[in-house]
Amino acid sequence: MAYPDALFDLRARVVFTTGARRGLGREMAFAAARCGADLVIASRNYDSCAATATEIEQATGRSVLPYAVHVGRWDQLDGLVEAAYARFGAVDVLINNAGMQPVYDSLNSVSEKLFDTVLNLNLKGPFRLSVLVGERMVAAGRGSIINVSSSGSIRPRPSIVPYAAAKAGLNAMTEGLALAFGPTVRVNTLMAGPHLTQATAGWKLDEMDPAHNPFAAHALQRPGRPEEIVGAALLLASDASSFTTGATLRSDGGMP
């Protein structure tokens, strides 16, 4: 096996990704399978999740368990974890990717229900999943947890205040769980900047006035492509980052 292949080898490992039916989650799940991992992929929409699972299985030959769940609902997560362990007997990597960034007219229009929904999905669910899986990882003697955060957590705009607050909480949670689950389990934050996914399909970059390009101040002066999250995710998932925990890896094109 070539050195790069060995460094990022995920064979005989199980990678569990939430929010994996599309966008960044789908790219990360596909990449893990291409590196040899079997997968658990979770999403609220079972049919779409199952379709993604079939695509991955056909393309890579790996086994994939699709599971319908609302990550923001605490009482659904025990069943999700039990199903993962019943199918594969282990989870070696947990990627807490599921999230939502709602649109609202004004801060005053944010309802209590919307606020709670945002925090439940972006923070409460990842906490509960990390605890359920992380404790089993500790018992098994190894594991990696990746919390997918957002550049908004350190650069909060008025249009994303609840989301930014939840992701900032996720950043803090990473550091606490790294201490709680060490020395055998690593916990890191993958802080994603703007990427072109279904959620940003309305962006008409070719029509933007160069003088008002929102990415002009970024080092790379553009948003990311979905597949550009893969390298950072594989680094944190694999033994290539064996001495990295409690850390935040930014994948944001050099956002100032």
KETI-414465 format. One record per residue (C-alpha): residue number from 1; residue in one letter; x, y, z. Coordinates in nm, 2 decimals, padded with zeros to 4 digits. Each point is the difference from the previous one (the first is absolute). Layout:
<sites>
SITE   num   residu       c1       c2       c3
SITE   NUM        A        X        Y        Z
...
</sites>
This chain:
<sites>
SITE   num   residu       c1       c2       c3
SITE     1        M    00.00    00.00    00.00
SITE     2        A    00.13    00.34   -00.09
SITE     3        Y    00.09    00.24    00.28
SITE     4        P   -00.29    00.25   -00.06
SITE     5        D   -00.25   -00.29   -00.02
SITE     6        A    00.13   -00.15    00.33
SITE     7        L   -00.02    00.34    00.17
SITE     8        F   -00.37    00.05   -00.08
SITE     9        D   -00.10   -00.36    00.01
SITE    10        L   -00.35   -00.05    00.14
SITE    11        R   -00.03   -00.37   -00.08
SITE    12        A   -00.16   -00.21    00.28
SITE    13        R   -00.15    00.32    00.15
SITE    14        V   -00.35    00.13    00.02
SITE    15        V   -00.07    00.37   -00.07
SITE    16        F   -00.33    00.14    00.13
SITE    17        T   -00.11    00.32   -00.17
SITE    18        T   -00.32    00.21    00.07
SITE    19        G   -00.15    00.22   -00.26
SITE    20        A    00.16   -00.22   -00.26
SITE    21        R   -00.26   -00.02   -00.28
SITE    22        R    00.13    00.32   -00.17
SITE    23        G    00.25    00.28    00.01
SITE    24        L    00.31   -00.02    00.21
SITE    25        G   -00.12   -00.30    00.19
SITE    26        R   -00.05   -00.20   -00.32
SITE    27        E    00.35    00.09   -00.12
SITE    28        M    00.16   -00.10    00.33
SITE    29        A   -00.19   -00.33    00.01
SITE    30        F    00.10   -00.09   -00.36
SITE    31        A    00.36    00.09    00.08
SITE    32        A    00.01   -00.22    00.31
SITE    33        A   -00.14   -00.29   -00.20
SITE    34        R    00.26    00.05   -00.27
SITE    35        C    00.26   -00.03    00.27
SITE    36        G   -00.14   -00.34    00.10
SITE    37        A   -00.25    00.08    00.27
SITE    38        D   -00.35   -00.14    00.05
SITE    39        L   -00.25    00.26    00.08
SITE    40        V   -00.30    00.10    00.20
SITE    41        I   -00.17    00.30   -00.16
SITE    42        A   -00.29    00.18    00.17
SITE    43        S   -00.26    00.25   -00.12
SITE    44        R   -00.36    00.10    00.06
SITE    45        N   -00.10   -00.12   -00.35
SITE    46        Y    00.04   -00.38   -00.02
SITE    47        D   -00.07   -00.04   -00.37
SITE    48        S    00.27    00.26   -00.09
SITE    49        C    00.24   -00.14    00.26
SITE    50        A   -00.06   -00.36   -00.14
SITE    51        A    00.06    00.13   -00.35
SITE    52        T    00.34    00.15    00.10
SITE    53        A    00.09   -00.32    00.18
SITE    54        T   -00.07   -00.20   -00.32
SITE    55        E    00.22    00.24   -00.20
SITE    56        I    00.28   -00.04    00.24
SITE    57        E   -00.02   -00.38    00.01
SITE    58        Q   -00.01   -00.02   -00.37
SITE    59        A    00.29    00.24   -00.05
SITE    60        T    00.23   -00.14    00.28
SITE    61        G   -00.11   -00.35    00.09
SITE    62        R   -00.03    00.10    00.37
SITE    63        S   -00.29   -00.08    00.22
SITE    64        V   -00.23    00.30    00.10
SITE    65        L   -00.27    00.01    00.25
SITE    66        P   -00.25    00.28   -00.07
SITE    67        Y   -00.21    00.12    00.30
SITE    68        A   -00.28    00.25    00.03
SITE    69        V    00.03    00.22    00.30
SITE    70        H   -00.05    00.36    00.12
SITE    71        V    00.34    00.08    00.16
SITE    72        G   -00.16    00.28    00.20
SITE    73        R   -00.23   -00.24    00.19
SITE    74        W    00.18   -00.15    00.29
SITE    75        D   -00.24   -00.30    00.04
SITE    76        Q    00.08   -00.12   -00.36
SITE    77        L    00.37   -00.02    00.04
SITE    78        D    00.03   -00.31    00.22
SITE    79        G   -00.17   -00.20   -00.27
SITE    80        L    00.23    00.13   -00.26
SITE    81        V    00.31   -00.09    00.19
SITE    82        E   -00.14   -00.35    00.09
SITE    83        A   -00.07   -00.06   -00.37
SITE    84        A    00.35    00.10   -00.10
SITE    85        Y    00.16   -00.24    00.26
SITE    86        A   -00.24   -00.28   -00.08
SITE    87        R    00.10    00.02   -00.37
SITE    88        F    00.37    00.05    00.03
SITE    89        G    00.10   -00.07    00.36
SITE    90        A    00.20    00.32    00.02
SITE    91        V    00.02    00.37   -00.10
SITE    92        D    00.35    00.13   -00.05
SITE    93        V   -00.07    00.35   -00.13
SITE    94        L   -00.30    00.22    00.07
SITE    95        I   -00.06    00.30   -00.22
SITE    96        N   -00.25    00.24    00.15
SITE    97        N   -00.09    00.18   -00.32
SITE    98        A   -00.38    00.04    00.01
SITE    99        G   -00.10    00.36    00.05
SITE   100        M   -00.23    00.29   -00.11
SITE   101        Q    00.04    00.37   -00.06
SITE   102        P   -00.35    00.15   -00.02
SITE   103        V   -00.09    00.32   -00.17
SITE   104        Y   -00.19    00.27    00.19
SITE   105        D   -00.12    00.35   -00.07
SITE   106        S    00.13    00.16    00.32
SITE   107        L    00.14   -00.10    00.33
SITE   108        N   -00.33    00.09    00.16
SITE   109        S   -00.18   -00.24   -00.23
SITE   110        V    00.20   -00.30    00.13
SITE   111        S   -00.25   -00.21    00.20
SITE   112        E    00.08   -00.21    00.30
SITE   113        K   -00.09   -00.31   -00.21
SITE   114        L    00.25    00.10   -00.27
SITE   115        F    00.27    00.08    00.25
SITE   116        D   -00.04   -00.33    00.18
SITE   117        T   -00.01   -00.19   -00.34
SITE   118        V    00.33    00.15   -00.10
SITE   119        L    00.17   -00.08    00.32
SITE   120        N   -00.15   -00.35    00.02
SITE   121        L    00.13   -00.10   -00.34
SITE   122        N    00.34    00.18    00.00
SITE   123        L    00.10   -00.05    00.37
SITE   124        K   -00.22   -00.22    00.21
SITE   125        G   -00.01   -00.29   -00.24
SITE   126        P    00.37   -00.01   -00.06
SITE   127        F    00.06    00.01    00.37
SITE   128        R   -00.23   -00.30    00.06
SITE   129        L    00.15   -00.20   -00.29
SITE   130        S    00.35    00.08    00.11
SITE   131        V   -00.07   -00.12    00.35
SITE   132        L   -00.18   -00.32   -00.11
SITE   133        V    00.27   -00.09   -00.26
SITE   134        G    00.30    00.15    00.18
SITE   135        E   -00.05   -00.21    00.31
SITE   136        R   -00.01   -00.32   -00.21
SITE   137        M    00.31    00.12   -00.19
SITE   138        V    00.18    00.05    00.34
SITE   139        A   -00.09   -00.36    00.09
SITE   140        A    00.13   -00.12   -00.33
SITE   141        G    00.32    00.18    00.04
SITE   142        R   -00.01    00.23   -00.31
SITE   143        G   -00.21    00.24   -00.20
SITE   144        S   -00.03    00.34   -00.16
SITE   145        I   -00.28    00.25    00.03
SITE   146        I   -00.02    00.28   -00.25
SITE   147        N   -00.24    00.29    00.07
SITE   148        V   -00.08    00.20   -00.31
SITE   149        S   -00.02    00.36    00.10
SITE   150        S   -00.02    00.32   -00.20
SITE   151        S    00.20    00.31   -00.06
SITE   152        G   -00.31    00.18    00.12
SITE   153        S    00.09   -00.12    00.35
SITE   154        I    00.29    00.24    00.01
SITE   155        R   -00.13    00.26   -00.25
SITE   156        P   -00.37    00.02    00.09
SITE   157        R   -00.22    00.22   -00.22
SITE   158        P   -00.34    00.14    00.11
SITE   159        S   -00.17   -00.24   -00.25
SITE   160        I    00.14   -00.31    00.18
SITE   161        V    00.00    00.08    00.37
SITE   162        P   -00.17   -00.32    00.14
SITE   163        Y    00.20   -00.22   -00.24
SITE   164        A    00.33    00.17    00.08
SITE   165        A   -00.07   -00.03    00.37
SITE   166        A   -00.07   -00.38   -00.04
SITE   167        K    00.31   -00.05   -00.20
SITE   168        A    00.21    00.20    00.25
SITE   169        G   -00.14   -00.24    00.26
SITE   170        L    00.11   -00.29   -00.22
SITE   171        N    00.35    00.14    00.00
SITE   172        A    00.01    00.01    00.38
SITE   173        M   -00.15   -00.35    00.02
SITE   174        T    00.29   -00.13   -00.21
SITE   175        E    00.26    00.11    00.25
SITE   176        G   -00.19   -00.14    00.30
SITE   177        L   -00.07   -00.33   -00.16
SITE   178        A    00.36   -00.04   -00.11
SITE   179        L    00.10    00.02    00.36
SITE   180        A   -00.28   -00.23    00.11
SITE   181        F    00.07   -00.27   -00.25
SITE   182        G    00.38    00.01   -00.02
SITE   183        P    00.25   -00.14   -00.02
SITE   184        T   -00.15   -00.27   -00.24
SITE   185        V   -00.27    00.20   -00.18
SITE   186        R    00.07    00.32   -00.19
SITE   187        V   -00.26    00.27   -00.04
SITE   188        N    00.06    00.29   -00.25
SITE   189        T   -00.19    00.28   -00.17
SITE   190        L   -00.02    00.03   -00.38
SITE   191        M   -00.10    00.36   -00.05
SITE   192        A   -00.14    00.04   -00.35
SITE   193        G   -00.03    00.33   -00.18
SITE   194        P   -00.23    00.06   -00.29
SITE   195        H   -00.03   -00.29   -00.24
SITE   196        L   -00.22   -00.03   -00.31
SITE   197        T   -00.26   -00.26    00.10
SITE   198        Q   -00.38   -00.03   -00.04
SITE   199        A   -00.04    00.25    00.28
SITE   200        T    00.18    00.26   -00.20
SITE   201        A   -00.15   -00.08   -00.34
SITE   202        G   -00.15    00.35   -00.02
SITE   203        W    00.35    00.16   -00.01
SITE   204        K    00.05    00.14   -00.35
SITE   205        L    00.38    00.04    00.00
SITE   206        D    00.03    00.07   -00.37
SITE   207        E   -00.23    00.30    00.04
SITE   208        M    00.18    00.15    00.29
SITE   209        D    00.16    00.34   -00.05
SITE   210        P    00.38   -00.06    00.06
SITE   211        A    00.01    00.32    00.20
SITE   212        H   -00.26   -00.14    00.24
SITE   213        N    00.12   -00.36    00.01
SITE   214        P   -00.07   -00.12    00.36
SITE   215        F    00.31   -00.23   -00.02
SITE   216        A    00.24    00.27   -00.12
SITE   217        A    00.16    00.03    00.34
SITE   218        H    00.05   -00.38    00.04
SITE   219        A    00.34   -00.13   -00.09
SITE   220        L   -00.13   -00.22   -00.28
SITE   221        Q   -00.27    00.26   -00.10
SITE   222        R   -00.27   -00.27   -00.06
SITE   223        P   -00.23   -00.24    00.18
SITE   224        G    00.10   -00.37    00.03
SITE   225        R   -00.12   -00.29   -00.21
SITE   226        P   -00.17   -00.27    00.20
SITE   227        E    00.28   -00.25   -00.07
SITE   228        E    00.26    00.24    00.14
SITE   229        I   -00.11   -00.09    00.36
SITE   230        V    00.12   -00.36   -00.06
SITE   231        G    00.37    00.04    00.07
SITE   232        A   -00.06    00.16    00.34
SITE   233        A   -00.26   -00.25    00.10
SITE   234        L    00.22   -00.30   -00.09
SITE   235        L    00.29    00.15    00.19
SITE   236        L   -00.20    00.02    00.32
SITE   237        A   -00.17   -00.34   -00.06
SITE   238        S    00.32   -00.19   -00.06
SITE   239        D    00.32   -00.08    00.19
SITE   240        A    00.16    00.28   -00.20
SITE   241        S   -00.11    00.23    00.29
SITE   242        S    00.09   -00.24    00.28
SITE   243        F    00.14    00.28    00.22
SITE   244        T   -00.27    00.25   -00.08
SITE   245        T   -00.29    00.04    00.25
SITE   246        G   -00.20    00.29    00.14
SITE   247        A    00.10    00.20   -00.31
SITE   248        T   -00.18    00.21   -00.26
SITE   249        L    00.08   -00.05   -00.36
SITE   250        R   -00.13    00.28   -00.23
SITE   251        S   -00.10   -00.08   -00.35
SITE   252        D   -00.12    00.35   -00.11
SITE   253        G    00.22    00.12   -00.28
SITE   254        G    00.18    00.24    00.22
SITE   255        M   -00.29    00.19    00.15
SITE   256        P    00.13    00.31    00.17
</sites>
